[in-house]
Amino acid sequence: MLGTVHSSHTSPVFVGRSAELTVLGEALSRADAGEPRALFVGGEAGVGKTRLIQ
């Protein structure tokens, strides 16, 4: 009988989102400099939206 293995461990490695992280970092820098920005993070369920903004 096969089952599902559940793990509460999350990897500290975040692969393939360097461009998105750059955009977020630049927006935060501009906000710190007094130029607030609004960003929309959208996508299908499970693609890493929450992980990206963490």
OpenMM code with the backbone's topology and positions (N, CA, C; nanometers):
from openmm import Vec3, app, unit

residues = "MET LEU GLY THR VAL HIS SER SER HIS THR SER PRO VAL PHE VAL GLY ARG SER ALA GLU LEU THR VAL LEU GLY GLU ALA LEU SER ARG ALA ASP ALA GLY GLU PRO ARG ALA LEU PHE VAL GLY GLY GLU ALA GLY VAL GLY LYS THR ARG LEU ILE GLN".split()
positions = [
    Vec3(0.0837, -0.1175, 0.0000),
    Vec3(0.0000, 0.0000, 0.0000),
    Vec3(0.0886, 0.1243, 0.0000),
    Vec3(0.0623, 0.2145, -0.0912),
    Vec3(0.1387, 0.3383, -0.0999),
    Vec3(0.0612, 0.4505, -0.0335),
    Vec3(0.1363, 0.5402, 0.0287),
    Vec3(0.0729, 0.6548, 0.0941),
    Vec3(0.1475, 0.7818, 0.0614),
    Vec3(0.1028, 0.8891, 0.1190),
    Vec3(0.1648, 1.0192, 0.0994),
    Vec3(0.2513, 1.0525, 0.2194),
    Vec3(0.3685, 1.1022, 0.1918),
    Vec3(0.4576, 1.1455, 0.2988),
    Vec3(0.4415, 1.2960, 0.3144),
    Vec3(0.4095, 1.3384, 0.4345),
    Vec3(0.3946, 1.4807, 0.4625),
    Vec3(0.5160, 1.5291, 0.5396),
    Vec3(0.5635, 1.6458, 0.5034),
    Vec3(0.6793, 1.7026, 0.5712),
    Vec3(0.6508, 1.8472, 0.6063),
    Vec3(0.6869, 1.8865, 0.7277),
    Vec3(0.6703, 2.0264, 0.7667),
    Vec3(0.7978, 2.1048, 0.7403),
    Vec3(0.8985, 2.0373, 0.6863),
    Vec3(1.0268, 2.1012, 0.6567),
    Vec3(1.0171, 2.1781, 0.5259),
    Vec3(1.0607, 2.3030, 0.5285),
    Vec3(1.0672, 2.3809, 0.4052),
    Vec3(1.2116, 2.4134, 0.3766),
    Vec3(1.2458, 2.4075, 0.2521),
    Vec3(1.3827, 2.4329, 0.2102),
    Vec3(1.4137, 2.5819, 0.2159),
    Vec3(1.5319, 2.6192, 0.2655),
    Vec3(1.5701, 2.7603, 0.2659),
    Vec3(1.6103, 2.8093, 0.1264),
    Vec3(1.6248, 2.7160, 0.0332),
    Vec3(1.6653, 2.7503, -0.1028),
    Vec3(1.5419, 2.7905, -0.1833),
    Vec3(1.5520, 2.9012, -0.2546),
    Vec3(1.4418, 2.9502, -0.3368),
    Vec3(1.4937, 2.9602, -0.4787),
    Vec3(1.4490, 2.8712, -0.5647),
    Vec3(1.5060, 2.8575, -0.6986),
    Vec3(1.4155, 2.9204, -0.8043),
    Vec3(1.4764, 2.9916, -0.8987),
    Vec3(1.4057, 3.0369, -1.0169),
    Vec3(1.3221, 3.1620, -1.0039),
    Vec3(1.3455, 3.2418, -0.9040),
    Vec3(1.2661, 3.3634, -0.8873),
    Vec3(1.3528, 3.4872, -0.8699),
    Vec3(1.4721, 3.4861, -0.9263),
    Vec3(1.5630, 3.5995, -0.9066),
    Vec3(1.5066, 3.7288, -0.9651),
    Vec3(1.4417, 3.7223, -1.0796),
    Vec3(1.3843, 3.8438, -1.1396),
    Vec3(1.2734, 3.9006, -1.0512),
    Vec3(1.1887, 3.8126, -0.9995),
    Vec3(1.0796, 3.8567, -0.9136),
    Vec3(1.1326, 3.9145, -0.7830),
    Vec3(1.2347, 3.8505, -0.7264),
    Vec3(1.2953, 3.9017, -0.6033),
    Vec3(1.3596, 4.0380, -0.6263),
    Vec3(1.4166, 4.0586, -0.7437),
    Vec3(1.4757, 4.1885, -0.7774),
    Vec3(1.3681, 4.2964, -0.7816),
    Vec3(1.2558, 4.2674, -0.8454),
    Vec3(1.1456, 4.3636, -0.8531),
    Vec3(1.0948, 4.3979, -0.7132),
    Vec3(1.0762, 4.2969, -0.6293),
    Vec3(1.0298, 4.3218, -0.4927),
    Vec3(1.1310, 4.4040, -0.4139),
    Vec3(1.2580, 4.3704, -0.4267),
    Vec3(1.3634, 4.4439, -0.3565),
    Vec3(1.3699, 4.5895, -0.3990),
    Vec3(1.3576, 4.6140, -0.5286),
    Vec3(1.3588, 4.7519, -0.5790),
    Vec3(1.2380, 4.8302, -0.5282),
    Vec3(1.1224, 4.7663, -0.5244),
    Vec3(1.0025, 4.8336, -0.4743),
    Vec3(1.0173, 4.8679, -0.3265),
    Vec3(1.0748, 4.7773, -0.2488),
    Vec3(1.0971, 4.8051, -0.1066),
    Vec3(1.1971, 4.9181, -0.0874),
    Vec3(1.3008, 4.9207, -0.1677),
    Vec3(1.4000, 5.0286, -0.1595),
    Vec3(1.3362, 5.1630, -0.1921),
    Vec3(1.2524, 5.1659, -0.2943),
    Vec3(1.1844, 5.2908, -0.3306),
    Vec3(1.0880, 5.3350, -0.2209),
    Vec3(1.0200, 5.2391, -0.1601),
    Vec3(0.9292, 5.2729, -0.0500),
    Vec3(1.0077, 5.3305, 0.0677),
    Vec3(1.1232, 5.2727, 0.0979),
    Vec3(1.2088, 5.3257, 0.2048),
    Vec3(1.2551, 5.4673, 0.1738),
    Vec3(1.2691, 5.4989, 0.0455),
    Vec3(1.3139, 5.6315, 0.0031),
    Vec3(1.1971, 5.7299, -0.0093),
    Vec3(1.0773, 5.6874, 0.0287),
    Vec3(0.9626, 5.7769, 0.0241),
    Vec3(0.8805, 5.7694, -0.1025),
    Vec3(0.9042, 5.6692, -0.1848),
    Vec3(0.8272, 5.6497, -0.3080),
    Vec3(0.7478, 5.5193, -0.2972),
    Vec3(0.6337, 5.5224, -0.2308),
    Vec3(0.5579, 5.3987, -0.2112),
    Vec3(0.5155, 5.3343, -0.3431),
    Vec3(0.5056, 5.2052, -0.3430),
    Vec3(0.4657, 5.1277, -0.4603),
    Vec3(0.3579, 5.0278, -0.4191),
    Vec3(0.2759, 4.9917, -0.5131),
    Vec3(0.1802, 4.8832, -0.4949),
    Vec3(0.2197, 4.7728, -0.5922),
    Vec3(0.2255, 4.6516, -0.5425),
    Vec3(0.2597, 4.5369, -0.6265),
    Vec3(0.1486, 4.4341, -0.6180),
    Vec3(0.1230, 4.3675, -0.7288),
    Vec3(0.0275, 4.2580, -0.7329),
    Vec3(0.1048, 4.1297, -0.7557),
    Vec3(0.0867, 4.0351, -0.6660),
    Vec3(0.1490, 3.9034, -0.6815),
    Vec3(0.0352, 3.8062, -0.7083),
    Vec3(0.0300, 3.7549, -0.8293),
    Vec3(-0.0789, 3.6662, -0.8670),
    Vec3(-0.0285, 3.5393, -0.9321),
    Vec3(-0.1125, 3.4382, -0.9324),
    Vec3(-0.0780, 3.3117, -0.9957),
    Vec3(-0.1667, 3.2000, -0.9460),
    Vec3(-0.1519, 3.0866, -1.0080),
    Vec3(-0.2289, 2.9684, -0.9704),
    Vec3(-0.1930, 2.9233, -0.8289),
    Vec3(-0.2812, 2.8477, -0.7687),
    Vec3(-0.2570, 2.7930, -0.6356),
    Vec3(-0.1336, 2.7038, -0.6376),
    Vec3(-0.0469, 2.7220, -0.5399),
    Vec3(0.0692, 2.6351, -0.5255),
    Vec3(0.1932, 2.6750, -0.6028),
    Vec3(0.1927, 2.7912, -0.6693),
    Vec3(0.3095, 2.8298, -0.7488),
    Vec3(0.4156, 2.9048, -0.6689),
    Vec3(0.3857, 2.9406, -0.5429),
    Vec3(0.4868, 3.0028, -0.4584),
    Vec3(0.4688, 3.1506, -0.4296),
    Vec3(0.3464, 3.2000, -0.4401),
    Vec3(0.3218, 3.3424, -0.4147),
    Vec3(0.3577, 3.3803, -0.2714),
    Vec3(0.3087, 3.3054, -0.1760),
    Vec3(0.3360, 3.3346, -0.0353),
    Vec3(0.4840, 3.3217, -0.0060),
    Vec3(0.5454, 3.2181, -0.0546),
    Vec3(0.6895, 3.1966, -0.0333),
    Vec3(0.7708, 3.3118, -0.0926),
    Vec3(0.7279, 3.3632, -0.2066),
    Vec3(0.7974, 3.4739, -0.2716),
    Vec3(0.7981, 3.5983, -0.1834),
    Vec3(0.6850, 3.6316, -0.1246),
    Vec3(0.6808, 3.7542, -0.0458),
    Vec3(0.7364, 3.7371, 0.0948),
    Vec3(0.7561, 3.6142, 0.1382),
    Vec3(0.8180, 3.5922, 0.2688),
    Vec3(0.9639, 3.6249, 0.2590),
] * unit.nanometer
topology = app.Topology()
chain = topology.addChain("A")
for resn in residues:
    res = topology.addResidue(resn, chain)
    for name in ("N", "CA", "C"):
        topology.addAtom(name, app.Element.getBySymbol(name[0]), res)
